[in-house]
């Protein structure tokens, strides 16, 4: 959060008190995923709010509850924020029932971010997403597209259970203008003439070179598990593989203890980790 965001008047603002934002637009991504475009009610806060790809927000439906969502937009575009919500429980169902013009509570940004600067610029990037896991990766993708001259070849592998479950379909053409985009769905489906197969197998089939390349992945845990395995078999070293651990986060500040793993807290020390870090963590993740 910016310095401005930590203060209100002359008194320090309690970090658990959210800021109020208004929903400007709601886009239906899939039958159970919506993307929300929001703007803070304080225009000065909106102008100064800063974050990086991979960081997350705590979003509250007033009177219902609070949930954690990765930012799915890019800090290179300051006019609004976006996050995507898969309907799964009480709070996400309440979010799906909201309409444009209604209010939300927002805290953040929290956590670390995808590496994009030192040691990364000039390298090729491989972005591998599955389902709603594409949300934080979209933030990364839009960021590197807006700074395209800083990076080498960019490949995007994006998969879902069906063509109806692919998120951000309206942006695929924009992505393809600056990146190589590969789409896949799990099983044959009428009206789909693209690749069919699970994401990890598609990674193996495409066989991207690990030379001067950083791989980023996010998706269902089982997908991540086998993507990490596929990347290692292709020759990617552990410090070339980056993923996120977003399960169980609640407060975002290391206070509630729900996301601790060994001596680390995912909300404070993550949610972004390299494979090099993951192999040192307890097996619970």
DORORO-120326 format. One record per atom (N, C-alpha, C): z negated, x, y negated. Coordinates in steps of 0.1 Angstrom, whole numbers, plus 5000, padded with zeros to 4 digits. Atoms other than C-alpha are relative to their C-alpha. Layout:
N
ZXY...
END
This chain:
285
500050085012500050005000500050094988500049935012500750124965498750004993501350005007497950214941499849874993500150135007498749894922499549905010500450104990498349704954498650005005501449984996494849834960499149954990500950035011493549714927500449864994499750125007493249384909499150004988500849985012492049414873499350135001500849885000489249664871499250025013500850004988487649584905500950035012499249974988488749734938500249875008499750124992490449474960499650035014500449974986488949444995501350015008498849984993491549575019500449895010499650114991491349275042500449874993499550115008492249035014501550014999498549995001495948955017500549974986499250045011498448924989500849885003499350124998500248594985501550034998498549995001504048584991500649875003499350134998506548304990501350035009498949994991509148245017501349964992498750025007512648275001501149945010499050044991514748225032499550025015500349994985514348165070501349995007498850004992517148255094499749995014500250024986517348135129500850115007499349894993518148445150500449955014499850044986517848295185499249875001500850124999516247975199498550024998501449985002512848135196499650114991500349895010513148405169500649964987499650025014513248355132499850124991500249905009513648605104499649944986500550055013511648555071500250104989499949925013512648685037498949954991501150045009509648695014500050094988500249935012508748794979498649984996501350015005505348874966499949914987500150085012504148624939499850094988500249915011503148924918501350094999498749935001506549064905499850154999500349865002504949404896499750065014500349954986503649444932501350005008498750004993507049344946500950124996499249895004508749614925499450135005500649874996506249884935499750015015500450004986505649784971500950105008499349894993506650084993499650015014500249984986506950145030501150085006499049934993508950325056500449935013499750064988510850215087499050035011501049984990508450165116498649954997501350055004505450055096500049845002500150144997504049705100499149934990500750085009502549415081499049915008500850114995499649175088500349874992499550125007500948825080499149895005500950114997498648525078500749874996499750145003499548155079498649944995501250045006496948015055499349895008500850104993494247825074500250005015499749994986495647925108499650135007500449874995495448295115501050114996499349895004496948635112500650085012499349934989499448835133500750134994499349875003501149185133501549995002498550004999504849215126500550134994499449895006506949525120501049954989499150035011508949525088501450025006498649994995512649455097501050024990499149975011514149535063499850154997500049865004514549865045499550024986500549975013512750025016501050044990498949975009516050125001500549884993499650135007516549754991498749934996501350045005513649644969499849854997500150135005514449284962499149915008500950084992512449134991499650085012500549954987510749205024500549915011499750094989511749075059499250045012500649974987510049045092500549895010499450104990511148865124498949965010501150064992508948635146500549945012499750074988509248545182498949905003501150114998507448215189499450025014500849974988504748295215498749935001501450064999501348155205499849924987500550095011499347965179500650044986499649965014500148165148501550014999498649995001503748235156500749865000499550145000504347865163499849944986500250055014502747785129501050064991499049945008505048035113501449935002498750064998508047875129500149864994500150135006506947545114500150004985500049995015506947675078501549984995498750025006509847605054500150094988499949925012511247795025499249944988500950045011509047784994498550005003501450004996505847785014499450144999500849875003503148065010499550065013500549914989502048345033499050104994500949885003499248605032500650125006499449874994500448965036499150124996500749885002498549285040500950125006499249884995500049635045500650084989499549974986502049835051499050095007501049924992500050005079500850085010499549924990500650275104500950114995499049895004503050575105501449945001498750055001506750555105501050095009499149934993509850665123500450134993499649875007510751035116501449994995498650015006513751035092500350114991499849905010513251335070500050145006500049864995512151685079500350025015499649974987513751815110500949895006499150114995515851495114501349994993498850005008518351515086501050095006498949924994521751635099500149995014499950024985521051535135500749875003499550134995522751265155498849915003501150104997520650945160500549915010499750104990520550725190498949895000500950115002518950385184500249905012499950084988518150175216499049894999500850115002516849825212500249895010499950114991516149525234499349884994500650135005515549165222499350024986500749995013512949135194499650144997500249865003512349505198500950064990499049945010515349555176499549984986500550025014513249435146499650124992500349885008511649765136501150105000498949914999514749945147501149964989499050045010516849735123499550064986500449935012514649875095500450144999499549864999515450225106501550014998498550005001519150145110500549984986499550035013519549995076499650124991500449895008517650285061501050125001499149884998519850555077501449964995498750045005522950345069500150024985500049995015521950345032499950154996500049865003521450725034500950075010499149954989524450785057500450145000499649865001525351125044498950105005501149914995521951265056500050025015500149994985522651215093501450025006498849984993525251295119500549875006499550124993526651055144498949905003501050104997524750725148500549915010499750104989524850525180498949905001501050114998523250185185500349935013499950074987522650035219499149884999500850125002521449675216500249915011499850094989520749445245499049884999500850124999519249105253500349935013499950084987518848855282501449935000498750085001521948655270500550024986499449995013524348645241499249924989500850095009522148375225498750074996501349935003519148615225500350134992499749885009520948895205499649974986500450025014519248925171500950074990499349945011520949005138501550015003498650014997524448905151500950014987499350015012525548845115500250144993499949875005525149215108500850105008499349914991527049365137501250074994498849945007530249415117499650114990500549905010528249595089499550125007500449884992526649825115501150085005498949934994529949905131500850084990499349935011531350025097499550144999500649865002528950325098499450065013500549964988527850345134500849965012499450054987529050325170499049905006500950104996527649995182500449955014499850044987527249905219499149895004500750124997526149555230500049975015500050044986525049435264499149895002500950104996523449135280499750015015500549984986521549115313501049955011499250064990523848885332501349944994498850075004527348735331499749874993500250135008527648445306501449954995498850055005530448215297500150024985499849975014531948315264499750144996500449865003530748675266501050095008499149904994533448945272499650144998500549865002531349245264499350055012500649934989529349475286498849915006501150074993526949325312499250105008500949914993523949515325498850024991501249975007520449615316500150134991499949905010519849845286499950145006500149874995518550145306501250055008498849964993521550145329501150034991498949975010523850125299499950134993500249875006522250425284500550115009499649914990522850615316501650005001498650014999526450495317500750064988499449945012527250595281499750154999500349864999525550925287500050084987500049935013524851025251499550155001500449864999524451405246498750024993501349975006520951525238500150114989499849885009522351815217499849954986500350045014520951785181499949854998500150145000520051425188498649955001501350064999516951215182500249865005499950134994516550895203498849924996501050095004514550595190500249885009499950124991513750295213498849914998501050105001511849975211500549875007499650114992511849665233498949955009501050044990510049495262499550135007500649884993507649745279500850055012499349964988509649745311501350074996498749945005512849825292499750144995500349875005511150105273499750105011500349914989509750255305501250065006498849954993513150285321501050074990499249925009514950395289499450144998500649865001512450685285500450085012499649934988513250775321501450045000498649975000516950755316500350114990499849895010516750975284499650135006500449874994514851245302501050055010499049964989517351245331501350054993498849965007520151285305499750144993500349875006518351605292499349994987500850015012516451465262498750065002501349954999513351665256499049904994501050105004510051485250499949994985500150015014510051575213501349944993498850075005513551415209500049855002500150144996512351075221498949934992501050075008510550835198500049855003500250144997509150485206498849954992501250075007506550235193499149945011501050074992503350095208499449904991500550115009502749765191499149905006500850104993500649585217498650014994501450025002497149455209499550034986500549985013497049545172499549874994500650125006494949305152499750034985500449985014493249435120500950094992499149915007495649715112499350124994500849905007492849935100499150085008500949934991491150075130498549955000501350065001488149845125499649925013500450094989488349595154500050065013500149934987488949845182500949945011499250064990491549625200501150095005498849924996494349885200499650155003500349864997492350205208500650045014499549954988493850415235499550155001500649875000491750715245499250024986500749985012490550865212500949964988499050045011493550715192499949854998499750145003494150385175501549994997498650025002497650255176500349974986499850045013497350105142499950114990500249895009496250425126500850125003499349884995497750705147501549975004498650054997500950495155500449914989499650044986502550265161501150095006498849914996505350535163499450125007500449884993504850805189501250075006499049934993507051075204499650005015500349994986507351105242499050125002500849894999505651435237498549964999501450065002502551245225499649915011500350114990502750965250499550065013500449954987502451195280498650055000501449965002499051305267499049895000500950115001497750955265499649945014500450064987495850755292501149915005498950074994498050565316500049854997500150155002496950215303501249964991498850045008500050225280501250045008
END
